[in-house]
């Protein structure tokens, strides 16, 4: 990657250009940091196509202002100096909670960060605060086709994607079984999760020569709630059971695969986020991020946040349902 003598005055952002397998980088464009600090950057010289990377399309030119109507990917002005090997992580749902805390933790460890969520302004602010280069992609995972396309654009724009974390999710208390909250939970936690998980796996499998050590790492944020059903939050618990089981299925699929993608299921207990209903053993997002980062570095198949929640998960799996109904 070409850089000026002063890495904090300007930098080079790699543009994506269609290749035989899609998502192959070949064009470069210089970006002025002073303009970037106050402006949204649309990566409009993007050509997406090929295996698993959405529709073929070509956008021409730079657009600095009309970012509400275009997919926006913003590159932060700060970049860690002296990194010989770029490591990159995409965090879907990175605008708050566990996703935001994990973005800060991985950036502190040297990762370039791609943030994807709906709240663009919030992600831009987070990106400016990170010590490494960051990218922002406005994305609503419930719009699955657009989310997959946006994921591929974001992956193309980054110099390396070694880790993909799916942290997006919603939770509703819905004792009256209104369809709207149940549908949103399914759209985000099930359909949206699957859309990004499959896009990430296809990206890793078709770019195994561009990641380090292994052929990529997919991390899915599930929940200890996956181990039992509770009235009022039945859709949320069921959606997390889907996430855990789906990731288990992907690990099984890897046994017959030529690639070596690590797949980690993270099951937090109570974490102090907007989704939390509160309870015992509640941890901070920063504590959760530390635990998840360790699981990433150790290439764990499964991690609980915090570790004591493993006991609760085991208990829930072993105790008869009739007894659980008396306890909860």
C-alpha positions in Angstrom: 0.0 0.0 0.0 1.4 3.4 -1.1 1.7 6.0 1.6 3.1 9.5 1.8 6.1 10.3 3.9 3.7 11.6 6.6 1.1 8.9 7.2 -1.0 11.3 9.2 -1.4 13.9 6.4 -2.7 11.5 3.7 -3.1 7.9 3.0 -4.0 5.6 0.2 -7.3 3.8 0.2 -7.6 0.7 -2.0 -10.5 0.6 -4.3 -12.3 -2.6 -5.3 -12.4 -3.7 -8.9 -14.1 -6.8 -10.3 -11.9 -9.8 -11.0 -12.5 -13.3 -12.0 -13.6 -14.2 -8.5 -14.9 -10.8 -7.5 -13.7 -8.7 -4.5 -10.2 -8.3 -6.0 -8.5 -5.0 -5.4 -6.6 -3.2 -8.1 -7.3 0.5 -8.2 -5.9 3.1 -5.8 -7.1 6.6 -5.0 -5.5 9.1 -2.7 -7.7 10.7 0.0 -7.0 14.0 1.8 -7.3 13.5 5.5 -8.5 17.0 6.3 -11.5 16.5 4.0 -12.2 13.1 5.4 -12.3 14.3 9.0 -15.4 16.4 8.2 -16.9 14.5 5.2 -18.5 11.2 4.4 -16.6 9.2 1.8 -18.5 7.2 -0.7 -16.4 4.5 -2.3 -17.9 4.8 -5.7 -15.2 3.2 -7.8 -16.5 -0.2 -6.6 -17.1 -3.1 -8.9 -18.7 -6.0 -7.0 -19.3 -9.4 -8.5 -18.1 -13.0 -8.8 -18.5 -15.9 -6.4 -20.7 -15.0 -3.5 -20.3 -11.3 -3.6 -23.7 -10.1 -4.8 -24.7 -8.4 -8.0 -22.3 -7.0 -10.6 -22.4 -3.3 -10.7 -20.1 -0.4 -11.4 -20.1 3.1 -9.8 -18.0 5.9 -11.1 -16.4 8.8 -9.4 -16.2 10.2 -5.8 -19.1 11.7 -4.1 -18.3 13.6 -0.8 -21.7 15.0 0.0 -24.6 12.8 -1.1 -23.9 10.1 1.4 -27.5 9.7 2.6 -28.5 8.2 -0.8 -25.4 6.2 -1.5 -23.7 3.4 0.4 -21.1 5.1 2.5 -17.8 3.7 3.6 -15.7 6.1 5.6 -12.0 5.7 6.1 -10.7 7.3 9.3 -7.8 9.7 9.4 -5.7 7.8 11.9 -3.6 4.8 11.0 -1.2 3.0 13.2 2.4 3.5 12.0 4.9 0.6 11.6 2.5 -2.3 11.2 4.2 -4.7 8.8 1.1 -6.8 8.3 -2.3 -5.4 8.1 -5.0 -7.3 10.0 -8.6 -6.4 9.5 -11.9 -7.1 11.3 -15.4 -6.3 10.2 -17.9 -5.9 13.0 -21.6 -6.0 12.0 -23.5 -4.2 14.7 -20.5 -2.2 15.7 -22.3 1.1 16.6 -22.9 0.3 20.2 -22.7 -2.3 23.0 -20.6 -5.4 22.6 -19.8 -4.6 19.0 -18.5 -1.1 19.7 -16.4 -2.3 22.7 -14.9 -5.1 20.6 -14.1 -2.7 17.8 -12.2 -0.6 20.3 -10.4 -3.6 21.8 -9.3 -5.1 18.4 -8.2 -1.6 17.1 -6.1 -1.3 20.3 -4.5 -4.6 19.3 -3.7 -3.3 15.8 -6.6 -4.4 13.7 -8.0 -2.1 11.0 -11.8 -2.0 11.7 -14.8 -2.1 9.4 -18.0 -1.0 11.2 -21.4 -1.9 9.8 -24.7 -0.9 11.2 -27.6 1.5 10.7 -26.4 4.5 12.7 -23.9 6.1 10.4 -23.1 9.2 12.4 -22.4 7.2 15.5 -20.1 4.8 13.6 -18.2 7.8 12.1 -17.6 9.1 15.6 -16.3 5.8 16.8 -14.1 5.4 13.7 -12.5 8.7 14.3 -11.6 7.7 17.9 -9.9 4.4 16.9 -6.1 4.2 16.8 -6.1 2.4 13.4 -7.7 2.9 10.1 -11.4 2.4 10.1 -14.2 2.0 7.6 -17.9 2.6 8.0 -20.7 1.0 6.0 -24.3 1.9 6.6 -26.2 -1.3 6.7 -29.6 -2.7 7.8 -29.2 -6.5 8.0 -33.0 -7.0 7.8 -32.6 -5.9 4.1 -30.7 -9.0 3.4 -29.7 -8.5 -0.3 -28.5 -5.0 0.4 -26.7 -6.1 3.5 -24.8 -8.9 1.6 -23.9 -6.4 -1.1 -22.8 -3.9 1.4 -20.7 -6.5 3.2 -18.8 -7.3 0.0 -18.2 -3.6 -0.7 -16.8 -3.1 2.7 -14.6 -6.2 2.5 -13.3 -5.0 -0.9 -12.4 -1.6 0.5 -10.3 -3.0 3.4 -6.7 -4.0 2.9 -7.4 -7.3 4.8 -10.3 -9.0 6.4 -9.2 -11.7 8.8 -12.2 -11.7 11.3 -15.9 -11.1 10.8 -18.0 -10.6 13.9 -21.8 -10.6 13.7 -23.0 -8.7 16.7 -26.2 -7.1 15.4 -29.4 -8.0 17.1 -32.7 -6.9 18.6 -34.7 -8.0 21.6 -38.4 -7.3 22.5 -40.5 -8.2 25.5 -43.7 -9.3 23.7 -46.2 -11.1 26.0 -49.1 -10.2 23.7 -47.5 -11.9 20.7 -47.8 -8.8 18.5 -46.5 -9.7 15.1 -44.4 -6.6 14.5 -41.8 -7.3 17.3 -41.7 -11.0 16.5 -41.1 -10.3 12.8 -38.4 -7.8 13.5 -36.6 -10.2 15.8 -36.7 -12.9 13.0 -35.7 -10.4 10.3 -32.6 -9.2 12.2 -31.5 -12.0 14.4 -32.2 -14.9 12.0 -32.4 -13.7 8.4 -29.9 -10.9 8.8 -27.5 -13.1 10.7 -27.7 -15.8 8.1 -27.2 -13.3 5.2 -24.0 -12.0 6.7 -22.7 -15.3 7.9 -23.0 -16.9 4.4 -21.5 -13.8 2.8 -18.5 -13.9 5.2 -18.0 -17.6 4.7 -18.1 -17.2 0.9 -15.6 -14.3 1.1 -13.2 -16.3 3.2 -13.4 -19.4 1.0 -12.8 -17.4 -2.1 -10.0 -15.3 -0.6 -8.1 -17.9 1.5 -4.8 -16.7 0.1 -5.4 -13.1 1.3 -5.8 -13.7 5.0 -3.2 -14.7 7.6 -2.5 -18.0 9.3 -5.9 -19.5 8.9 -8.5 -18.9 6.1 -10.5 -16.4 8.2 -12.5 -16.3 11.4 -16.2 -16.0 11.8 -17.6 -15.0 15.2 -21.3 -15.0 16.0 -22.7 -13.4 19.1 -25.5 -15.7 20.4 -26.6 -15.8 24.1 -27.0 -18.1 27.0 -30.7 -17.5 26.3 -30.3 -19.9 23.5 -30.5 -22.8 26.0 -34.1 -22.2 27.1 -37.4 -20.6 26.2 -38.9 -17.8 28.3 -42.4 -16.3 27.9 -42.3 -12.7 26.7 -38.9 -13.0 25.0 -39.7 -16.3 23.2 -38.7 -14.9 19.8 -35.3 -13.6 21.1 -34.4 -16.9 22.8 -35.4 -18.9 19.8 -33.4 -16.6 17.4 -30.3 -17.1 19.6 -30.8 -20.9 19.6 -30.8 -20.6 15.8 -27.6 -18.7 15.8 -25.8 -21.2 18.1 -27.1 -24.2 16.1 -26.3 -22.6 12.7 -22.7 -21.9 13.8 -22.4 -25.5 15.0 -23.6 -26.6 11.5 -21.0 -24.4 9.9 -18.2 -26.0 12.0 -19.5 -29.4 10.9 -19.4 -28.2 7.3 -15.8 -27.1 7.7 -14.8 -30.7 8.4 -15.3 -31.5 4.7 -14.0 -28.2 3.4 -10.6 -27.4 1.8 -10.4 -24.1 3.7 -9.7 -23.6 7.4 -12.1 -21.0 8.6 -12.4 -20.8 12.4 -15.9 -20.4 13.6 -16.6 -19.2 17.2 -19.9 -19.1 19.0 -20.1 -16.5 21.8 -22.8 -16.9 24.3 -23.0 -14.0 26.8 -25.1 -13.8 29.9 -26.2 -10.4 31.0 -24.2 -7.6 29.5 -24.9 -3.9 30.2 -26.1 -2.9 26.8 -29.4 -1.5 25.3 -30.6 -5.1 24.9 -30.1 -6.1 28.5 -33.0 -6.7 30.8 -30.7 -6.6 33.7 -29.8 -9.4 36.2 -27.1 -11.1 38.2 -23.5 -11.4 37.0 -24.0 -8.5 34.5 -20.7 -7.6 32.9 -19.7 -4.4 31.1 -19.3 -4.4 27.3 -15.6 -3.9 27.8 -15.3 -7.1 29.9 -17.3 -8.9 27.2 -15.0 -7.6 24.5 -11.9 -8.7 26.4 -13.4 -12.2 26.7 -14.4 -12.3 23.0 -10.9 -11.1 21.9 -9.3 -13.9 23.9 -11.5 -16.4 22.2 -10.6 -15.0 18.8 -6.8 -15.1 19.5 -7.1 -18.6 20.9 -9.4 -19.7 18.0 -12.0 -21.1 20.4 -15.1 -22.9 19.0 -17.2 -21.6 21.9 -16.9 -18.9 24.5 -19.1 -17.7 27.4 -19.2 -14.2 28.7 -18.3 -14.4 31.4 -17.0 -17.9 32.0 -19.2 -18.5 35.0 -22.2 -18.5 32.6 -21.0 -21.8 31.3 -22.3 -23.3 34.5 -25.7 -21.8 33.9 -25.8 -23.1 30.3 -24.9 -26.6 31.5 -27.6 -26.4 34.2 -30.2 -25.3 31.7 -29.3 -28.2 29.4 -29.5 -30.8 32.1 -32.5 -29.7 34.2 -36.0 -31.0 33.1 -38.2 -28.4 31.6 -40.9 -28.9 34.3 -38.4 -27.8 36.9 -37.2 -24.9 34.9 -40.7 -23.6 34.7 -40.8 -23.4 38.5 -37.5 -21.6 38.6 -38.2 -19.0 35.8 
